[in-house]
């Protein structure tokens, strides 16, 4: 792929790869799925001897990747909404009950 790119495109791809690596660290399940997809594509141990076997394994892994991605998205949305509520009610929560404040704090560590 890189033999068809000019120097600027190669530099951009390298910086994108660094950003991708950093972002995948925040999503270990997605990172593991991507690594497994690469393992399947490279087929270093020759487990996928036919295209149909490779297709089944890759499609199955992509479905799992989609499920993991959707779960991470849902968790992120839940945290964003909870942060908004805490920001709106933060002072009241801290004053009313120290315990509730501790529970809220524990969610964002």
matplotlib code that plots the C-alpha trace (Angstrom):
import matplotlib.pyplot as plt

x = [0.0, 2.7, 4.5, 1.6, 1.8, 3.9, 6.0, 3.2, 0.7, 3.2, 3.9, 0.2, -0.3, 2.4, 0.9, -2.5, -1.0, 0.4, -3.0, -4.8, -2.4, -3.1, -6.9, -7.0, -5.3, -8.6, -10.5, -8.7, -11.5, -11.5, -7.7, -7.8, -10.3, -8.3, -5.2, -7.0, -8.3, -4.7, -3.7, -6.5, -5.5, -1.8, -2.6, 0.9, -0.1, -2.1, -5.4, -7.4, -6.5, -9.6, -11.2, -14.5, -12.9, -11.2, -14.4, -16.4, -13.7, -13.4, -17.1, -17.6, -14.8, -16.2, -19.6, -17.8, -15.9, -19.2, -20.7, -17.7, -17.7, -21.4, -20.9, -18.0, -20.1, -23.0, -20.7, -19.3, -22.8, -23.8, -20.8, -21.4, -25.0, -24.0, -21.3, -23.9, -26.3, -23.5, -22.4, -26.0, -26.6, -23.1, -23.3, -26.6, -25.4, -22.3, -24.3, -27.2, -25.2, -21.5, -22.2, -23.8, -20.8, -18.5, -20.5, -20.4, -16.7, -16.0, -17.7, -15.2, -11.9]
y = [0.0, 2.5, 2.1, 4.1, 7.0, 10.1, 11.3, 13.5, 10.7, 8.4, 10.9, 11.4, 7.6, 7.4, 10.0, 8.4, 5.1, 6.7, 8.3, 5.0, 3.1, 5.7, 5.6, 1.8, 1.7, 3.2, 0.3, -2.9, -5.2, -3.4, -3.5, -7.3, -7.8, -5.7, -7.7, -10.9, -9.7, -9.0, -12.4, -13.9, -11.8, -12.7, -16.4, -17.1, -20.5, -21.5, -22.1, -20.6, -22.7, -21.7, -18.4, -19.7, -20.6, -17.2, -15.5, -17.2, -16.4, -12.8, -12.1, -13.7, -11.5, -8.4, -9.1, -9.4, -6.2, -4.4, -5.6, -4.5, -1.1, -0.6, -1.5, 1.0, 3.6, 3.0, 3.1, 6.4, 7.9, 6.8, 8.5, 11.7, 11.9, 11.2, 13.9, 16.4, 15.5, 15.7, 19.1, 20.3, 19.0, 18.7, 21.3, 20.0, 16.4, 17.3, 19.3, 16.8, 13.7, 13.0, 9.4, 10.3, 12.4, 9.5, 7.2, 9.8, 10.3, 6.6, 6.3, 8.7, 7.5]
z = [0.0, 0.9, -2.4, -4.0, -1.5, -1.7, 1.3, 2.7, 2.7, 4.4, 7.2, 7.7, 7.9, 10.5, 12.7, 12.2, 13.3, 16.5, 17.2, 16.6, 19.0, 21.7, 21.2, 21.2, 24.6, 26.0, 24.4, 25.2, 23.8, 20.5, 20.4, 21.0, 18.2, 15.7, 16.6, 16.1, 12.7, 11.7, 12.9, 10.6, 7.6, 8.0, 8.5, 9.8, 11.3, 8.2, 10.1, 7.2, 4.2, 2.2, 1.5, 2.9, 6.2, 6.4, 5.5, 8.3, 10.9, 9.8, 9.6, 13.1, 14.5, 12.9, 14.5, 17.9, 17.2, 16.4, 19.6, 21.6, 19.9, 20.6, 24.2, 24.6, 22.9, 25.3, 28.3, 27.1, 26.6, 30.0, 31.6, 29.6, 30.8, 34.4, 34.3, 33.0, 35.9, 38.4, 37.0, 37.2, 40.7, 41.9, 44.7, 45.9, 45.9, 47.9, 50.4, 50.9, 51.3, 51.5, 50.6, 47.2, 46.4, 47.2, 45.0, 42.1, 42.6, 42.4, 39.0, 37.4, 38.8]

ax = plt.figure().add_subplot(projection="3d")
ax.plot(x, y, z, "-o")
ax.set_aspect("equal")
plt.show()
